[in-house]
Amino acid sequence: MAQKEASIYIVDVGKSMGEKHNGREETDLDWSMRYVWDKITTAVSTGRKTLHAGVLGLRTDESNNPSGDEEGYNNISILQPIGQVLMSHIRDLKDVIKPSNTEEGDAISALIIAIQMMAKHCKHLKYEKHIYLVTNGRGAYDDDLSDDIIKKVKEDGIQLTVLGVDFDEAEYGFKEENKDVQKAENENILRNITEGCGGAFGTMEEAISQLGIPRVKSTRPTPLYKGVLTLGDPQKYDTAISIDVQRYARVRVARPPTSSAFVVRQNMAPGESQAQSSVTMGNGDANGDVQMTDADGLVAVKNARTYEVEDKEAPGGKKDVAFDDLAKGYEYGRTAVAISESDMNVTELETFQCLDIIGFIPRDKYERYFSMSETNIIIPNPINSKAAMALSSLIHALWEVDSYAIARFVRKDNTHPLILLLMPYFEVQEDKKKFECLVDVELPFAEDLRQYKFPPLDRVVTVSGKSLTQHRNLPSEGLRDAMDSYVDAMDLSKFDTDDEGKPAEYAAIEDTYSPIFHYINQAIRLHAIHPEDPIPAPYDILTKYSHPPVELLEKAQSHLGALKKAADVKPVPKKPKYGRGRKKEVDKPQSGLDIDALLRDPSVKRPKISAENAVPEFKQHMAAITTDENADADTAVHSAAKDLAEQMATHIEGYIKHSVGESGYGRAIEALRVMREELIDLDEPVVYNDVLRRLKGKIFDGELGGDRREMWYKIRVNKVGIVDKRMQQFADVTEEEAKEFMLMPKA
């Protein structure tokens, strides 16, 4: 269970907060609320019911607090009681957090009310407590109870944070010139209180500047496995080792929230308004899915699945079948093989929970590409001192012999087993305590490995078996030197500088963040507050390392030029764009002679395609269409392409009709593939679709030598089906129509 948290935000909404200062285009309130909204929306995005927040308004027009009738507690209002904040609460807060018409209200009194609210809500339960005060330091403060506030904050374990608009901060390097005397005095009062209770005091500019830095989400670890780590069989041998251990996640991929589908709610009860609905925003579940309950009259789309079978006696020729009456089926070729529940037990492997070491491997023999999963850690049971000693001995033994352990892992009974690699790991933590564990990663089985042989990169092996170290496909010494110089010039390991001005690594791993994950979360939070505004650009910190630094590129430009010269790099000419009917140009010889034109018989106006050599002749005649000077009109191109396609269709039907079994199907498929590619390049997909329609009709009408339904199955498998608009803009069918056409007709 996650740690319980309670936060109270004291927001100064006095009249002076509606003014603009220091050249900002936003009012002090809108500028300060950037920080508050970011904190609140981050809490909402988690969807945690144990993360509570409340908002207390300072210098409001009215007084709404438990001590409102007492002197000194006026103009302070509870805008949001402490509790789980939902999207509907954010909309309500947007309407009430506006500059007031008064300057009355004491920030010290507001702190006292916030402490009382926190004590009433948390009672004596274990909470992580925070109070945030956002103000511009205007108005009169009564600091008579400062010492009592400091004492109470310490006793209750509250973390106090004070952020002031244009407050002086020496460490950040900000100082407001010509500061009002009253504001300077109030700053000192708040600073003394904050420092006295060990809180944080700062200027709002520093807090807002750090909003773009993603915050690392802390999660409470959950054990993935609780059991024993064994070496040998403890049931058979007394010398076997059995260690009580626990397994936790170490590294996991953070994924952005996924989208969900919603529809307008139609059955709202009489008198129920859309404002009464609520929503939590963001990735509230473990899978990162957006968690939303009914918001703005929206409800989540739910899928319903029904099963039907043909029944001539049922209305419509079909009847519904319950899911329990169905049997699982597996595709074996084109046949669906049903397996009953009783037979399923035979196919399942009966396993029992275990983590057994089955072998060891030297560290230098392990290849990094064997790792197949995210990493986990294995530690001893915290309450078992003997297990801690035993596991520590195993870890140190592996470290001393420079080896890894290989284990068979079954998470729980009747689950499939995994092979894990166990690596020793040591770490000295911030409190100087030593931490040691086993880090595990999943390994592949023998069936998961694919062995591929590639030619060597440092030599060329001839047909006779001779190895050549100098070849046109191998880099020369000059090219190697040029590449080495370019790589050294682009080195990032010492391009940056640290706080002391010494060389440091550029784009260190702890300074880089996932742009997709954090930008989507940023967009969700900002859109929740300003739904009508366009999505803003990502923070600079997310795109800082997307491109190499300009200074480094300029520095390496000379090395890049030398590399291009050594490698003899030449630009590739751009491919010309052709219009409809102008597919491509045939490469002409340097002599300028058109060989095809010389060999073409002028007396034959209609080219003929033979059945024995159909594919190359078809490609040759199609190339002649695009290069013939008399074929510049679309109608001429279409007529010539249609004539060639008709001849090819006749030969394809012949291949199928005279095929013994499936002997001629491969030749027909190849002819269809070539005809399809050539007609698509010529922007004539309609011609191919017409040919395929006639071919399908003849196949299923039995006009091509009997039952040739298998040929249509091969057309689907080899992806030489009908051309839709998604593939070619001049096609005459949509994607849905194409899918329906390619289905096998019912017998």
Beta strands, then each sheet from edge to edge (+ up, - down):
strand 1: 5-12
strand 2: 51-58
strand 3: 76-83
strand 4: 128-135
strand 5: 158-164
strand 6: 200-203
strand 7: 225-231
strand 8: 241-249
strand 9: 262-264
strand 10: 298-300
strand 11: 307-310
strand 12: 318-321
strand 13: 328-332
strand 14: 335-339
strand 15: 354-362
strand 16: 376-380
strand 17: 403-410
strand 18: 418-428
strand 19: 434-443
strand 20: 460-461
strand 21: 467-468
strand 22: 496-497
strand 23: 503-504
sheet 1: 3+ 2- 1- 4- 5- 6-
sheet 2: 7+ 8- 16+ 19- 18+ 17- 15+ 7+
sheet 3: 9+ 10-
sheet 4: 11+ 12-
sheet 5: 13+ 14-
sheet 6: 20+ 21-
sheet 7: 22+ 23-
end
